[in-house]
Amino acid sequence: MLNNFRVDDKVPNRYRCCYNRFHVLVVSKVIAAFHCVAFTTGLLCFLPQSIYLFPVIVLVFFTAFHGFRTENPRPLLALQIYLGFLIFADVMFGISVFAVSMMNYDTFLEFIGHVKAESLLVKVCLVLSTKIIIAMLCALCYWHFSVIKSCRTYFREQRDQKNYVQLAVPDSFLNTAIEERVQIAPSVPKLKPDYLVFQLE
């Protein structure tokens, strides 16, 4: 099944991802669907406090799917901004975790819900695992951001190529009906020799 989504050999490397196996357009659709499902699930888990965030689904994800359908790079800008905000939030949360854990382990453990962790080794493992998870999420969001950016560049290049073709070959020329006419061969002129040959019998 994955072979149907693999990229053609003619596609440049800048529009490939996942070890140059898939096109950025296919992966961008998967990324948008993943974030749409994850975001919607998160909102449903925190109802009714999260009801005011439901317009984000329409603003970001429905707009992105419209951009994929029309191959327009502009609607994907909302998804790219959303991913940029996730990167910023992950970085700020990671800095906060690092600062709090440096000052007081107990406060940090209380924040993540592990107040009863009394062993120092357990505390260190919890702090390190939290930092690793935050770093991995930040790297994942950055990769998603770069894929969406490449997809927007791909749409923009495809649009520029279509505009160039329309400028090079106008629509009036393409819509012109070409009538096939039968070519009439010119008549062969009769030869008029300058002298006559007579034969005497």
Residue frames as a rotation matrix with the C-alpha (Angstrom) as fourth column:
MET 1
0.562 0.827 0.000 0.00
0.827 -0.562 0.000 0.00
0.000 0.000 -1.000 0.00
LEU 2
0.440 -0.461 -0.771 2.83
0.179 -0.796 0.578 2.39
-0.880 -0.392 -0.268 0.77
ASN 3
-0.531 -0.677 0.509 4.24
0.623 0.095 0.777 1.85
-0.574 0.730 0.371 -2.70
ASN 4
0.160 0.684 0.711 1.28
0.961 -0.273 0.046 3.78
0.225 0.676 -0.701 -4.12
PHE 5
0.955 0.229 -0.187 2.32
0.280 -0.904 0.323 6.88
-0.095 -0.361 -0.928 -2.18
ARG 6
0.142 -0.980 -0.142 6.02
0.641 -0.018 0.767 6.77
-0.754 -0.200 0.626 -2.92
VAL 7
0.408 -0.017 -0.913 7.51
-0.333 -0.934 -0.131 9.65
-0.850 0.357 -0.387 -4.82
ASP 8
0.965 -0.082 0.250 8.43
0.263 0.329 -0.907 9.56
-0.008 0.941 0.339 -8.47
ASP 9
0.186 -0.982 -0.038 12.11
0.901 0.155 0.406 9.57
-0.393 -0.110 0.913 -9.38
LYS 10
-0.123 -0.209 0.970 11.66
0.765 -0.643 -0.041 12.81
0.632 0.737 0.239 -11.33
VAL 11
0.866 0.480 0.139 10.66
0.268 -0.680 0.682 14.80
0.422 -0.554 -0.718 -8.22
PRO 12
0.034 -0.902 0.430 13.52
-0.259 -0.424 -0.868 16.96
0.965 -0.082 -0.248 -6.83
ASN 13
-0.399 -0.304 -0.865 14.97
0.643 0.580 -0.500 16.08
0.654 -0.756 -0.036 -3.44
ARG 14
-0.975 0.006 0.220 13.69
-0.142 -0.781 -0.608 19.31
0.168 -0.624 0.763 -1.88
TYR 15
-0.131 0.989 0.063 10.15
-0.948 -0.144 0.286 17.99
0.291 -0.022 0.956 -2.27
ARG 16
0.179 0.127 -0.976 10.88
0.021 0.991 0.133 14.63
0.984 -0.044 0.174 -0.67
CYS 17
-0.029 -0.197 0.980 10.94
-0.971 -0.229 -0.075 13.52
0.239 -0.953 -0.184 2.95
CYS 18
0.666 0.209 0.716 11.21
-0.523 0.816 0.247 10.37
-0.533 -0.539 0.652 5.06
TYR 19
-0.185 -0.876 0.446 14.58
-0.020 0.457 0.889 9.41
-0.982 0.156 -0.102 3.54
ASN 20
-0.617 -0.059 -0.785 13.44
-0.695 -0.428 0.578 10.66
-0.370 0.902 0.223 0.11
ARG 21
-0.910 0.291 0.296 10.75
0.343 0.929 0.142 7.98
-0.234 0.231 -0.944 -0.06
PHE 22
0.016 0.999 0.045 7.57
0.966 -0.004 -0.257 10.09
-0.257 0.047 -0.965 0.01
HIS 23
-0.319 0.000 0.948 6.40
0.542 -0.820 0.182 13.35
0.777 0.572 0.262 -1.50
VAL 24
-0.988 -0.101 -0.121 5.95
0.157 -0.575 -0.803 16.31
0.011 -0.812 0.584 0.84
LEU 25
-0.477 0.877 0.053 2.34
-0.729 -0.429 0.533 16.67
0.491 0.216 0.844 -0.33
VAL 26
0.159 0.522 -0.838 1.40
0.047 0.844 0.535 13.19
0.986 -0.125 0.109 0.89
VAL 27
-0.448 -0.409 -0.795 3.21
0.785 0.245 -0.569 13.61
0.428 -0.879 0.211 4.21
SER 28
-0.960 0.127 0.251 1.69
-0.199 -0.936 -0.291 17.08
0.198 -0.329 0.923 4.69
LYS 29
-0.063 0.991 -0.122 -1.80
-0.579 0.063 0.813 15.62
0.813 0.121 0.570 4.40
VAL 30
0.152 0.047 -0.987 -0.93
0.545 0.829 0.123 12.97
0.824 -0.557 0.100 6.98
ILE 31
-0.811 -0.508 -0.291 0.49
0.532 -0.432 -0.729 15.64
0.244 -0.746 0.620 9.31
ALA 32
-0.714 0.605 0.352 -2.62
-0.567 -0.795 0.214 17.80
0.410 -0.047 0.911 8.97
ALA 33
0.241 0.831 -0.502 -4.91
-0.263 0.554 0.790 14.83
0.934 -0.058 0.352 9.66
PHE 34
-0.170 -0.392 -0.904 -2.82
0.733 0.562 -0.382 13.79
0.658 -0.728 0.191 12.68
HIS 35
-0.970 -0.236 -0.054 -2.90
0.214 -0.735 -0.644 17.24
0.112 -0.636 0.763 14.27
CYS 36
-0.413 0.895 0.170 -6.61
-0.645 -0.419 0.639 17.62
0.643 0.154 0.750 13.50
VAL 37
0.327 0.521 -0.789 -7.43
0.152 0.795 0.588 14.35
0.933 -0.312 0.181 15.28
ALA 38
-0.391 -0.565 -0.727 -5.07
0.813 0.159 -0.561 15.09
0.432 -0.810 0.397 18.20
PHE 39
-0.964 0.031 0.264 -6.35
-0.113 -0.947 -0.302 18.64
0.240 -0.321 0.916 18.66
THR 40
-0.124 0.992 0.002 -10.01
-0.601 -0.077 0.795 17.61
0.789 0.098 0.606 18.44
THR 41
0.214 0.147 -0.966 -9.47
0.479 0.846 0.235 14.76
0.851 -0.513 0.110 20.90
GLY 42
-0.733 -0.560 -0.386 -7.78
0.621 -0.320 -0.716 17.12
0.277 -0.764 0.582 23.34
LEU 43
-0.767 0.514 0.384 -10.67
-0.507 -0.852 0.130 19.56
0.395 -0.095 0.914 23.13
LEU 44
0.184 0.892 -0.413 -13.23
-0.329 0.452 0.829 16.82
0.926 -0.016 0.377 23.72
CYS 45
-0.083 -0.289 -0.954 -11.34
0.715 0.649 -0.259 15.60
0.694 -0.704 0.152 26.79
PHE 46
-0.826 -0.317 -0.466 -11.41
0.557 -0.582 -0.592 19.04
-0.083 -0.749 0.657 28.40
LEU 47
-0.360 0.795 0.489 -15.00
0.111 -0.484 0.868 20.03
0.926 0.367 0.086 27.69
PRO 48
0.650 0.565 0.508 -16.67
0.760 -0.494 -0.423 22.38
0.012 0.661 -0.750 28.52
GLN 49
0.420 -0.528 -0.738 -13.61
0.216 -0.732 0.646 24.52
-0.881 -0.431 -0.193 29.35
SER 50
-0.610 -0.788 0.083 -12.18
0.211 -0.060 0.976 24.08
-0.764 0.613 0.203 25.85
ILE 51
0.225 0.796 0.562 -15.32
0.803 0.175 -0.569 24.92
-0.551 0.579 -0.600 23.89
TYR 52
0.738 0.055 -0.673 -13.97
-0.148 -0.959 -0.240 28.34
-0.659 0.277 -0.700 22.90
LEU 53
-0.302 -0.938 -0.170 -11.09
-0.504 0.006 0.864 26.67
-0.809 0.347 -0.474 21.01
PHE 54
0.060 0.389 0.919 -13.31
0.507 0.781 -0.363 24.79
-0.860 0.488 -0.151 18.55
PRO 55
0.913 0.256 -0.318 -13.15
-0.120 -0.577 -0.808 27.60
-0.390 0.775 -0.496 15.94
VAL 56
-0.008 -0.985 -0.175 -9.44
-0.752 -0.109 0.650 26.78
-0.659 0.137 -0.739 15.64
ILE 57
-0.256 -0.035 0.966 -10.42
0.317 0.941 0.118 23.52
-0.913 0.336 -0.229 13.92
VAL 58
0.698 0.582 0.418 -12.23
0.601 -0.157 -0.784 25.41
-0.390 0.798 -0.459 11.18
LEU 59
0.844 -0.362 -0.395 -9.64
-0.419 -0.906 -0.064 28.17
-0.335 0.220 -0.916 10.95
VAL 60
-0.094 -0.994 0.058 -6.59
-0.801 0.110 0.589 25.92
-0.592 0.008 -0.806 10.78
PHE 61
-0.600 -0.273 0.752 -7.46
-0.033 0.948 0.317 22.41
-0.800 0.165 -0.577 9.65
PHE 62
0.390 0.781 0.488 -10.46
0.573 0.209 -0.792 22.88
-0.721 0.589 -0.366 7.36
THR 63
0.765 -0.198 -0.613 -8.56
-0.479 -0.811 -0.335 25.72
-0.431 0.550 -0.715 5.69
ALA 64
-0.310 -0.947 0.081 -5.54
-0.691 0.283 0.665 23.45
-0.653 0.150 -0.743 5.28
PHE 65
-0.331 0.250 0.910 -7.60
0.420 0.902 -0.095 20.68
-0.845 0.351 -0.404 3.69
HIS 66
0.803 0.590 -0.085 -9.06
0.234 -0.443 -0.865 23.26
-0.548 0.675 -0.494 1.30
GLY 67
0.375 -0.758 -0.534 -5.52
-0.802 -0.554 0.223 24.29
-0.465 0.345 -0.815 0.41
PHE 68
-0.561 -0.551 0.617 -4.59
-0.212 0.817 0.536 20.68
-0.800 0.170 -0.576 -0.32
ARG 69
0.135 0.711 0.690 -7.64
0.606 0.492 -0.625 20.24
-0.784 0.502 -0.365 -2.54
THR 70
0.957 0.285 -0.061 -7.05
0.151 -0.662 -0.734 23.42
-0.249 0.693 -0.677 -4.53
GLU 71
0.249 -0.953 0.170 -3.23
0.967 0.234 -0.101 23.21
0.057 0.190 0.980 -4.41
ASN 72
0.577 0.005 0.816 -3.10
0.079 -0.996 -0.050 26.73
0.813 0.093 -0.575 -3.03
PRO 73
-0.335 -0.810 -0.482 -0.20
0.599 0.212 -0.772 27.62
0.727 -0.548 0.414 -0.70
ARG 74
-0.528 0.091 0.844 -2.02
-0.410 -0.898 -0.159 30.44
0.744 -0.430 0.512 1.11
PRO 75
0.568 0.803 0.179 -4.53
-0.540 0.199 0.818 28.33
0.621 -0.561 0.547 3.11
LEU 76
0.508 -0.442 -0.739 -1.63
0.575 0.813 -0.091 26.26
0.641 -0.379 0.667 4.48
LEU 77
-0.355 -0.666 0.656 -0.21
-0.069 -0.681 -0.729 29.35
0.932 -0.304 0.196 6.18
ALA 78
0.357 0.563 0.745 -2.64
-0.808 -0.214 0.549 28.91
0.468 -0.798 0.379 9.09
LEU 79
0.962 -0.045 -0.270 -1.39
0.134 0.938 0.319 25.36
0.239 -0.343 0.909 9.68
GLN 80
0.093 -0.995 0.033 2.21
0.580 0.027 -0.814 26.56
0.809 0.095 0.580 9.50
ILE 81
-0.233 -0.104 0.967 1.50
-0.536 -0.816 -0.217 29.28
0.811 -0.569 0.134 12.09
TYR 82
0.772 0.576 0.267 -0.20
-0.560 0.419 0.714 26.69
0.299 -0.701 0.647 14.31
LEU 83
0.727 -0.572 -0.379 2.88
0.562 0.814 -0.150 24.45
0.394 -0.104 0.913 14.17
GLY 84
-0.231 -0.815 0.531 5.12
0.230 -0.576 -0.784 27.44
0.945 -0.059 0.321 14.87
PHE 85
0.184 0.383 0.905 3.05
-0.789 -0.492 0.368 28.20
0.586 -0.782 0.212 17.95
LEU 86
0.976 0.151 -0.159 3.45
-0.049 0.857 0.513 24.59
0.214 -0.492 0.844 19.12
ILE 87
0.227 -0.966 -0.122 7.22
0.661 0.245 -0.709 24.88
0.715 0.081 0.694 18.74
PHE 88
-0.311 -0.307 0.900 7.24
-0.296 -0.868 -0.398 28.10
0.903 -0.390 0.180 20.74
ALA 89
0.572 0.607 0.551 5.06
-0.726 0.064 0.684 26.55
0.380 -0.792 0.478 23.46
ASP 90
0.862 -0.302 -0.408 7.29
0.364 0.928 0.082 23.48
0.353 -0.219 0.910 23.68
VAL 91
-0.124 -0.967 0.223 10.43
0.465 -0.255 -0.848 25.61
0.876 -0.001 0.482 23.98
MET 92
-0.190 0.107 0.976 8.92
-0.636 -0.771 -0.039 27.81
0.748 -0.628 0.214 26.68
PHE 93
0.837 0.521 0.165 7.62
-0.476 0.545 0.690 24.78
0.270 -0.657 0.704 28.57
GLY 94
0.584 -0.699 -0.412 11.02
0.581 0.715 -0.389 23.12
0.567 -0.012 0.824 28.35
ILE 95
-0.374 -0.709 0.598 12.72
0.047 -0.659 -0.751 26.23
0.926 -0.253 0.280 29.73
SER 96
0.198 0.538 0.819 10.20
-0.829 -0.355 0.433 26.37
0.524 -0.765 0.376 32.57
VAL 97
0.951 0.135 -0.279 10.73
-0.011 0.914 0.406 22.70
0.310 -0.383 0.870 33.39
PHE 98
0.156 -0.975 -0.159 14.50
0.614 0.222 -0.757 23.16
0.773 0.020 0.634 33.41
ALA 99
-0.384 -0.303 0.872 14.30
-0.331 -0.837 -0.436 26.23
0.862 -0.456 0.221 35.65
VAL 100
0.490 0.656 0.575 11.85
-0.787 0.050 0.614 24.70
0.374 -0.753 0.541 38.14
SER 101
0.893 -0.165 -0.419 13.75
0.235 0.964 0.121 21.41
0.384 -0.207 0.900 38.33
MET 102
-0.113 -0.986 0.119 17.00
0.394 -0.155 -0.906 23.25
0.912 -0.055 0.406 38.99
MET 103
-0.364 0.013 0.931 15.48
-0.633 -0.737 -0.237 25.19
0.683 -0.676 0.277 41.89
ASN 104
-0.387 0.337 0.858 13.27
-0.789 0.361 -0.498 22.57
-0.477 -0.870 0.126 43.52
TYR 105
-0.931 0.015 -0.365 12.69
-0.196 0.824 0.532 18.97
0.309 0.567 -0.764 42.48
ASP 106
-0.734 0.672 -0.096 9.69
0.514 0.457 -0.726 18.59
-0.444 -0.582 -0.681 44.78
THR 107
-0.181 0.671 -0.719 7.81
-0.355 -0.726 -0.589 21.45
-0.917 0.149 0.370 43.13
PHE 108
-0.479 -0.058 -0.876 8.42
-0.877 0.064 0.476 19.96
0.029 0.996 -0.081 39.72
LEU 109
-0.965 0.118 -0.234 7.37
0.114 0.993 0.033 16.47
0.236 0.005 -0.972 40.83
GLU 110
-0.489 0.837 -0.244 4.22
0.315 -0.091 -0.945 17.94
-0.813 -0.539 -0.220 42.31
PHE 111
-0.235 0.366 -0.901 3.55
-0.743 -0.665 -0.076 19.65
-0.627 0.651 0.428 38.99
ILE 112
-0.502 -0.005 -0.865 3.78
-0.743 0.513 0.429 16.39
0.442 0.858 -0.261 37.01
GLY 113
0.483 0.871 0.095 1.84
-0.773 0.373 0.513 14.43
0.411 -0.321 0.853 39.66
HIS 114
0.370 -0.429 -0.824 4.60
0.342 0.887 -0.309 12.36
0.864 -0.167 0.475 41.29
VAL 115
0.442 -0.139 0.886 4.71
-0.693 -0.681 0.239 13.77
0.570 -0.719 -0.398 44.81
LYS 116
0.886 0.028 0.463 5.46
-0.380 0.617 0.689 10.41
-0.266 -0.786 0.557 46.44
ALA 117
0.697 -0.703 -0.141 8.75
0.316 0.477 -0.820 9.86
0.644 0.528 0.554 44.58
GLU 118
0.947 -0.310 0.077 11.20
-0.193 -0.362 0.912 9.84
-0.255 -0.879 -0.403 47.49
SER 119
0.380 -0.856 0.350 14.24
0.697 0.514 0.500 8.21
-0.608 0.054 0.792 45.90
LEU 120
0.092 -0.449 -0.889 16.73
-0.326 -0.857 0.399 10.61
-0.941 0.253 -0.225 44.33
LEU 121
-0.861 -0.431 0.269 17.27
0.061 0.438 0.897 8.26
-0.505 0.789 -0.351 41.40
VAL 122
-0.190 0.884 0.427 13.54
0.946 0.282 -0.162 8.20
-0.264 0.373 -0.890 40.68
LYS 123
0.525 0.366 -0.768 13.38
0.275 -0.927 -0.253 11.99
-0.805 -0.079 -0.588 40.82
VAL 124
-0.350 -0.752 -0.559 16.29
-0.409 -0.414 0.813 12.35
-0.843 0.513 -0.162 38.41
CYS 125
-0.835 0.073 0.546 14.77
0.448 0.667 0.595 9.81
-0.321 0.741 -0.590 36.00
LEU 126
0.200 0.979 0.027 11.42
0.875 -0.166 -0.454 11.61
-0.441 0.114 -0.890 36.05
VAL 127
0.413 -0.101 -0.905 13.02
-0.114 -0.992 0.058 14.97
-0.903 0.080 -0.421 35.36
LEU 128
-0.636 -0.744 -0.206 15.24
-0.337 0.027 0.941 13.64
-0.695 0.668 -0.268 32.58
SER 129
-0.626 0.467 0.624 12.43
0.716 0.662 0.223 11.68
-0.309 0.586 -0.749 30.94
THR 130
0.462 0.816 -0.348 10.21
0.609 -0.577 -0.545 14.77
-0.645 0.040 -0.763 30.98
LYS 131
0.131 -0.505 -0.853 12.94
-0.431 -0.804 0.409 16.86
-0.893 0.314 -0.323 29.36
ILE 132
-0.845 -0.457 0.276 13.57
0.000 0.517 0.856 14.20
-0.534 0.724 -0.437 26.72
ILE 133
-0.187 0.868 0.461 9.87
0.903 0.336 -0.266 13.98
-0.386 0.366 -0.847 25.87
ILE 134
0.590 0.385 -0.710 9.63
0.188 -0.920 -0.343 17.76
-0.786 0.068 -0.615 25.55
ALA 135
-0.291 -0.790 -0.540 12.72
-0.502 -0.354 0.789 17.84
-0.814 0.501 -0.293 23.31
MET 136
-0.818 0.028 0.575 11.32
0.406 0.736 0.542 15.07
-0.408 0.676 -0.613 21.10
LEU 137
0.240 0.968 0.076 7.97
0.830 -0.164 -0.533 16.85
-0.503 0.191 -0.843 20.78
CYS 138
0.414 -0.167 -0.895 9.74
-0.218 -0.973 0.081 20.07
-0.884 0.162 -0.439 19.86
ALA 139
-0.683 -0.722 -0.112 11.83
-0.334 0.172 0.927 18.28
-0.650 0.670 -0.359 17.22
LEU 140
-0.533 0.566 0.629 8.73
0.747 0.664 0.037 16.54
-0.396 0.490 -0.777 15.85
CYS 141
0.539 0.764 -0.355 6.81
0.529 -0.635 -0.563 19.81
-0.655 0.116 -0.746 15.55
TYR 142
0.045 -0.609 -0.792 9.79
-0.484 -0.706 0.516 21.44
-0.874 0.360 -0.327 13.85
TRP 143
-0.869 -0.329 0.368 9.92
0.107 0.601 0.792 18.61
-0.482 0.728 -0.487 11.32
HIS 144
-0.026 0.942 0.335 6.19
0.911 0.161 -0.381 19.00
-0.413 0.295 -0.862 10.69
PHE 145
0.517 0.166 -0.840 6.74
0.040 -0.985 -0.170 22.73
-0.855 0.054 -0.515 10.24
SER 146
-0.443 -0.786 -0.431 9.50
-0.471 -0.206 0.858 22.16
-0.763 0.583 -0.279 7.67
VAL 147
-0.732 0.234 0.639 7.38
0.564 0.735 0.377 19.65
-0.382 0.636 -0.670 5.71
ILE 148
0.386 0.920 -0.062 4.43
0.766 -0.358 -0.535 22.05
-0.514 0.159 -0.843 5.50
LYS 149
0.285 -0.378 -0.881 6.81
-0.303 -0.908 0.291 24.81
-0.910 0.184 -0.373 4.44
SER 150
-0.797 -0.599 0.080 8.18
-0.159 0.335 0.929 22.61
-0.583 0.727 -0.362 1.65
CYS 151
-0.348 0.762 0.546 4.64
0.862 0.489 -0.132 21.74
-0.368 0.425 -0.827 0.58
ARG 152
0.594 0.534 -0.602 3.74
0.307 -0.842 -0.444 25.44
-0.744 0.079 -0.664 0.32
THR 153
-0.196 -0.754 -0.626 6.87
-0.525 -0.458 0.717 26.01
-0.828 0.470 -0.306 -1.76
TYR 154
-0.815 -0.054 0.576 5.85
0.350 0.747 0.565 23.10
-0.462 0.662 -0.590 -4.00
PHE 155
0.205 0.962 0.182 2.37
0.861 -0.089 -0.501 24.56
-0.466 0.259 -0.846 -4.55
ARG 156
0.494 -0.068 -0.867 3.88
-0.130 -0.992 0.003 27.97
-0.860 0.111 -0.499 -5.25
GLU 157
-0.594 -0.781 -0.194 6.27
-0.369 0.050 0.928 26.53
-0.715 0.623 -0.318 -7.83
GLN 158
-0.574 0.471 0.670 3.49
0.727 0.670 0.152 24.58
-0.377 0.574 -0.727 -9.52
ARG 159
0.524 0.796 -0.303 1.39
0.587 -0.595 -0.549 27.74
-0.617 0.110 -0.779 -9.73
ASP 160
0.152 -0.554 -0.819 4.28
-0.436 -0.781 0.447 29.72
-0.887 0.289 -0.360 -11.20
GLN 161
-0.820 -0.453 0.351 4.84
0.060 0.541 0.839 27.04
-0.570 0.709 -0.416 -13.82
LYS 162
-0.102 0.868 0.486 1.18
0.924 0.263 -0.276 27.15
-0.367 0.421 -0.829 -14.85
ASN 163
0.650 0.315 -0.692 1.27
0.163 -0.947 -0.278 30.93
-0.742 0.068 -0.667 -15.08
TYR 164
-0.309 -0.848 -0.430 4.43
-0.419 -0.285 0.862 30.75
-0.854 0.447 -0.267 -17.18
VAL 165
-0.733 0.096 0.673 2.83
0.539 0.686 0.489 28.28
-0.415 0.721 -0.555 -19.58
GLN 166
0.347 0.936 0.062 -0.22
0.828 -0.274 -0.490 30.51
-0.441 0.221 -0.870 -19.93
LEU 167
0.472 -0.250 -0.846 1.98
-0.244 -0.958 0.147 33.50
-0.847 0.137 -0.513 -20.69
ALA 168
-0.617 -0.786 -0.026 4.09
-0.285 0.193 0.939 31.56
-0.733 0.587 -0.343 -23.18
VAL 169
-0.894 0.418 0.159 1.10
0.355 0.446 0.822 29.97
0.273 0.791 -0.547 -24.92
PRO 170
-0.761 0.635 0.133 -2.04
-0.634 -0.684 -0.361 32.18
-0.138 -0.359 0.923 -24.69
ASP 171
-0.430 0.705 0.564 -5.45
0.111 0.661 -0.742 30.61
-0.896 -0.256 -0.363 -24.26
SER 172
0.416 0.605 -0.680 -6.58
-0.584 -0.395 -0.709 32.21
-0.697 0.692 0.189 -27.51
PHE 173
-0.266 -0.593 -0.760 -3.99
-0.952 0.286 0.110 30.14
0.152 0.752 -0.641 -29.32
LEU 174
-0.933 -0.106 0.343 -4.89
-0.212 0.934 -0.287 26.95
-0.290 -0.340 -0.895 -27.50
ASN 175
-0.174 0.965 0.197 -8.60
0.106 0.217 -0.971 27.40
-0.979 -0.148 -0.140 -28.25
THR 176
-0.107 0.098 -0.989 -8.04
-0.885 -0.462 0.050 28.09
-0.452 0.881 0.137 -31.94
ALA 177
0.566 0.375 0.734 -9.50
-0.013 0.894 -0.447 25.41
-0.824 0.244 0.511 -34.15
ILE 178
-0.472 -0.790 -0.390 -7.02
-0.555 -0.077 0.828 24.21
-0.685 0.608 -0.402 -36.71
GLU 179
0.670 0.742 -0.024 -8.71
-0.426 0.358 -0.831 23.27
-0.607 0.567 0.556 -39.97
GLU 180
-0.287 -0.747 0.600 -7.06
0.160 0.580 0.799 20.68
-0.945 0.325 -0.047 -42.12
ARG 181
0.519 0.404 -0.753 -6.93
-0.619 -0.431 -0.657 21.75
-0.590 0.807 0.027 -45.72
VAL 182
0.570 -0.285 0.771 -6.11
0.562 0.819 -0.113 19.54
-0.599 0.498 0.627 -48.67
GLN 183
-0.074 -0.701 -0.709 -3.07
-0.286 -0.666 0.689 20.86
-0.955 0.254 -0.151 -50.42
ILE 184
0.912 0.394 0.115 -3.51
0.030 0.216 -0.976 21.09
-0.409 0.893 0.186 -54.18
ALA 185
0.016 -0.958 0.286 -0.41
0.564 0.245 0.789 19.98
-0.826 0.149 0.544 -56.00
PRO 186
0.129 -0.004 -0.992 0.71
-0.560 -0.825 -0.069 22.47
-0.818 0.565 -0.109 -58.64
SER 187
0.931 0.261 0.257 0.43
0.067 0.569 -0.820 21.34
-0.360 0.780 0.512 -62.25
VAL 188
-0.005 -0.975 0.220 3.63
0.480 0.191 0.857 20.32
-0.878 0.110 0.467 -63.93
PRO 189
0.340 0.133 -0.931 4.44
-0.567 -0.761 -0.316 22.79
-0.750 0.635 -0.183 -66.67
LYS 190
0.890 0.006 0.456 4.82
0.338 0.664 -0.667 21.43
-0.307 0.748 0.589 -70.16
LEU 191
-0.039 -0.989 -0.142 8.33
0.307 -0.147 0.940 21.35
-0.951 -0.007 0.309 -71.47
LYS 192
0.960 0.264 -0.095 8.94
0.016 -0.390 -0.921 23.48
-0.280 0.882 -0.378 -74.54
PRO 193
0.200 -0.957 0.212 12.25
0.729 0.290 0.620 22.51
-0.655 0.030 0.755 -76.08
ASP 194
0.165 -0.241 -0.956 14.17
-0.324 -0.929 0.178 25.15
-0.932 0.281 -0.231 -77.91
TYR 195
-0.503 -0.351 -0.790 14.79
-0.858 0.095 0.504 22.84
-0.102 0.932 -0.349 -80.84
LEU 196
0.622 0.738 0.262 13.06
-0.632 0.671 -0.388 19.92
-0.462 0.076 0.884 -82.53
VAL 197
-0.513 -0.779 0.361 14.66
-0.431 0.597 0.676 16.69
-0.742 0.191 -0.643 -83.55
PHE 198
0.520 0.648 -0.557 13.76
-0.815 0.180 -0.551 15.45
-0.257 0.740 0.621 -87.02
GLN 199
-0.246 -0.541 0.805 14.48
-0.159 0.841 0.517 11.96
-0.956 -0.001 -0.292 -88.29
LEU 200
-0.019 0.167 -0.986 14.87
-0.982 -0.186 -0.012 11.40
-0.186 0.968 0.168 -92.01
GLU 201
0.351 0.182 0.918 13.76
-0.126 0.981 -0.147 8.07
-0.928 -0.064 0.368 -93.41
